[in-house]
Amino acid sequence: MNNELSKKDIVTLSKNPNAVNKSVTAQKVSALYNSEKISGQALDLAEAIFRILVKDVEIKVRESLAESLKNCRNLPSDIVKDLINDVDSVSMPFIKYYADLSQEDIINIIDSQNIDKQKAVAMRSNLSENISHYIAETCSEDVIGVLVSNESAKIRENTYDVIIDRFADSEQIKKNMVYRSELPVSIIEKIVHSLSDELLRHLVLTHNLPNDIACDIVEQVKEKTTLKISEEYSSDKKIEELIHELYTSNRLTASLVVRAICMGDLKFFEYALVYLSNTPIMEVRKILFSNSMDFMIRNLLRKAYIPKSMFPAVFSALKVIKDIRFDYKKNDSKSFAHKVIERILSYGSAGEDLSEDDVKYLISKIC
């Protein structure tokens, strides 16, 4: 199609002002407007034509106009506002691509327009740090997911903090973060212990992680895999065989043992203590569930070389088991772990105060 506006176009439009002819005119006037040739009276005439077309009753005409104008520069503010306030099919391409939207325009869209138009803002190229932060503070999960997926958007570390605080339980937001090509290490450290195995693998494979974080992730995946195997075993014999294999291959770590009890896997925990402390199974069970015998449990944990820093998590898990008479084979381990975390957050039954770092560390061994 010839993009030059001609007298023939004007004649055709005047004789038959249908949607197709109007759309063609919109495209040609926009092309002229975006060129270096236009000035003075021609510029005023082009803008007058835009003002007529932006009010056209035909949506297709306005869609064509918006599509044509999205790559123009320095449009009059009244035309910009009309396009922004139009129906989604007209406004969204314009909002997404028109480069000269002011910060005020963008804030107004975020504050007053629907979620689809907010998403169009979140898709804009090279969003500033301030706009990204404003979206993080005010918009819904869906919009923020689009923002995080926008590789060109500039996102400060404290903006990620806001997103994590608002949507700590959102798997989609975590996925969007992990699949982003660059993510601050400090943010990775904050979300790593709540990620699925799939996202952990992606994190290790695609991000340039410090060795300690990468090793921690690999170990976490191994532990979760081991406990999934344990879930499938119902007999003491099978559990003991698994523990024996782990023990003889030096893979029965304190971290794995504590993670097991915090997920409600009591049998795994019991037989692990048998091997690590060289204590018979009946004695282990007697100690774990005797009344007012916390000091005996502590001694057993010490014999098994469980770090003292992990004692609160063990005591919390045992308390939850006693309180709800937990049956590992009939209950949800995630629900159990959530109850353990709640108890750790209000920990006091073991007579110890926990610092914020202690709490974060223990929760990281559960999630």
N, C-alpha and C positions, 0 to 999 in steps of 0.2 A: 504493500500500500504506500502511495506517495504521501509523505508527511507534510508537504507544503500546502498551506491553506490557499485556495484559489477562489476567484469570483464564481466559478462553477459550483463550488461547495456551498457558497452563500445562496445561490439561486436554488440549488437542489434542496437545501434546508428550508428555504422560505416556501417552496411549493409543497414539500412533503416533510413536515417536521416530526417524523416518527423517531422512535428510540434509536434505531440503527444510525440514521443520519445525524442525530444529536451526538451520539457516541463518537462517530467519526470526527465530527467538528471538535468535540472536546479533546480528542487525541491530537489533532493537528494544531489547535490553538495552544495546547500544553507544550507541544514540541517547539513551537515558535517562541513561547514564553521562556522556555528553558535555554534558548539559544542566545548568542551574543548579538544577534541582529536587531532584537527588539528594543525600542526606547520610545520615550515621549508618548505621543498620541496612540501608537500601536499598543504600547504597554497598558495604557488606560483602557483601551478597547478590549484587550484580552481579559483583563480583570473584570470588566463589566460583563463579558460573556460568561466567565466563571460564576459570577454572582447570580446570573440567571439560571445556569445549569444546576447549581448547587441546591436550588429550590424546586427543581423539576419534579413532577409527580411520579415520573417513571424511575423506579429504583435502579434499573439497569443503566439508565443514563448517569445517575449519580455514582454508581459503582465504577463505570467507565471513567468518569471525571476523577474520582479519588485515585484510581489506578494510574491515571495519567499524571496527576499532580504529586504523587508520593515522592517522585525523584526531583521535583522542582525545588527552587530555593527562594527564600524571602517572599513568600506569599503574604498578602494582607491578612491581618489577624482575624477579621470577621469571617473570611473564607475558611481559614484554619478551624475556627470554632464551630462553624456550621458542619464541616466534615467530621470533626470529633464527635459532635452530638447526634450524628445521623445513626441509622440502624447499623448493626454490627457488620453486615456485609460491605457496607460503604466505609465505615470508620476504621475497622481493624487493620486493613492493609496500609492505610494512611498513617495511623498511629504507630504501627510497627516500623515503617520505613522513612517517614518524613523527617529529615535530618534537623530541620530548624525549629522543632518544638522547643519552647523555652522550659526552664525548670518549673516555672509557675504552671505552664500548660500540663506538664507531666504530673505534678502534684495534684492538680485539679482532677485529672483523669483518675488517679489512684483514689482520691477522696470521694468522687461523685459518680463514677461510672461503674458499670457492672463487671463481673469477674472476667468475662472474655476480653473486655477492653483493657483491664488490668494486666491480663496475660500478654496482650499485644505490647504493652509497655515493657513488661519483663523480657520480651524477646528482642527489644531494640539493641542495635549494635553499639558497643562501647558505652554501656550505661555507666554513669559516674558512681563513685563510691557512696556519695551522699544519697543518691536516688536508690541504690541497692539497699542501703541501710533503712531508708524510709519504707521500702517495700517489705523488708524483713520485719519491721516493727508493726506494720499495719495490715498487711494483706493475709489472705487465707493460705492454707497449706498448698493448695493447687497452684496458686500464683507463685509462691516461693519455690515450689518445685521447678517451675519454668525458669525462674531467675537463676537458680543454682545450675540448671542445665545449659544456660546461656554462657558459653565459653568466653565470650568477649566482655561480659559484664565484670566490672571491677568490684570485688567484694573484699572488704577489710576483715581482719581477724575477729574484731569485736562484733562484726555483723554475723559471722558464723556463730559466735557465742549466743547472740539473740535467737537465731534460728534453732540452735540446739535446745535452748531453754524453753522455747515455745512448743517445739515438736519433738521432744525427746523420745517419744514412743513411735514415731512415724517411720516405718520401714522404707517408704518411698523417698522421703527426704534424705535418709541415710544413703540410699542407693544413688540418688542424684549427686550427693557429695562425693561418694567413692568413685563414681564414673566421671567426675570432673577431672580434667587433665592435671590440674595443679590444686593442691590442698595443703594449707599450712600444717607442719608437723604437730604443732600444739593442738590443732583441731583433730587430727588423726588420733592423737593420744586420748582425747576426750570421748571419741565415739567407738574406738576399736573394740572395746570389750562388750559392746552391745550389738555387734554386727553378726549376721549370719555367716555360716561357713563359706558360702558362695561369694559374699562381698569381701570376706577376709582374703580369700584367694585372689580376687581381682585386685585388692589393695596391694598385696605383696608383688603381684606380677606387673602392675602398671605404674606404681609410684616408687620413687627413689627414696626408700625409707631408711632411717638410721638402723644399723645392725641390731641394736637391742630391741627396737620395736618389731622389726621383721622376725627375729627369733621368738619373741613373745607371742606373736600371731601364730607362727607355725606350731609352737608348743600348745597354744590354746586349741587349735584345730585338732591336734592329735588327741588331746584330753577329751574333747567332746566326742570324737569318733570312738574312743575307747569306752566311754560311758554309754554310748548308743548300743554298743555290742553287749554291755552288761545288762541293759534293759531287756534284751531278748532272752536272758537266762532266768529260769524260775527256780532251779534246784541249787541247794548249797554246794553240791559237788561241782557244777558247772562254774559257779562264781569262784570257788576256790581254785579251780584249774586256771581260770583267767588271771587271778591274782598271782598264782605261782609263776605263770609265764611272764607277767610283768615284773615280778620281783627278781627273777633269775636273769632278766635282760636289763636290769637297772632302770626300768621305766615306771616303777611304782613310786612316783614322786609325791612329796607332801602336798604340792599344789593339786595334783590329780585326786588325792585322797580327800582333801577338804572340799574340792569341787563336788565330789560324789555325795558326801553327806549333805551338802547344801542344795543338792538337787533331789534329796530324799532317798538316795540309793543306800539304804542302811546296811544291807548285806555286803555290798562291796566295801563299805567303810569298815565293817566289823572284821572281815577277813583280811583286809589290808593291815589293820592293827595287829592281827594275829601274827602276820609275817614280819612286820616292821618292829614289833616289840617283843617277839618270841613269847607270846602269852596265849594259852589255850582259848579256844573260841568261847567255851562256857564261862570262863573267867572274864573275858572281854565283855560279854553280854551282861554279866552280873554287875561289873563296874559301871558300865554305861547307863544302866537303868536302876541302880540303887538310889534310894532317897537320901538326900543331903550328903552326898559323897562326892562333891565337886573336886576335892583335893585328890581323890583316887583317880578321877578322870584326867586331871592335870598330870599326875604321875604317869599314867598310861600314855598320854600324848607325848610326854617328854621321852619316855622309853622308845616311842616310835619315831622320834626325831621330827615331830611336827613343830614348826616354829611357834614361839609364844605369841607372835603377832596374829597367828591364825586361830588361837584359842577362842576368841569371842565368836567367830563364825561357827565353830564346832558347837559351842554351848548353845548358841541361838538355834541351830538346826535341831539339836537334840531336844531342846525345849519345845519347838514346834511339833516334833514327832510325838512327844508326850501329850501335848495339849490337844492335838486333833486326831490322835491315834492313827497316824498316817499309814496307809497301805500303798507302798510304791507301785504295785502292779495294778491298782485300781484308781489311782489319782494322777493328776496332771503335774509333772515335775516342774514345769514353769510356774504354775500357781504356788507350788510349795516353795520354790526359790524366792518368789515375790514375798511370801510371808517371812522367810528368813531375812531378807533384806530389810523389811519393816522392823523386825526385831533388832537387827544390828543398828539401825538408825536411832533406836531408843534404848540402846544396850545399857544394861546396868546389873543384870542378874549375876554376872561373874565377878562383880566388885571392881571393875576396871573402867577408867575413863578412856574414851577413844578420841583421838584427834581427827580432824577432817581428813588428813592424809591416810590415817589408819582405816577410816570408813571407806574411802575411795578404793584403797588397796583390796580390802576384803570383798567389796562388791564386785571388783574386777575379776575376782576368782570365782564368782558365782554366775555372772551373766554369760 
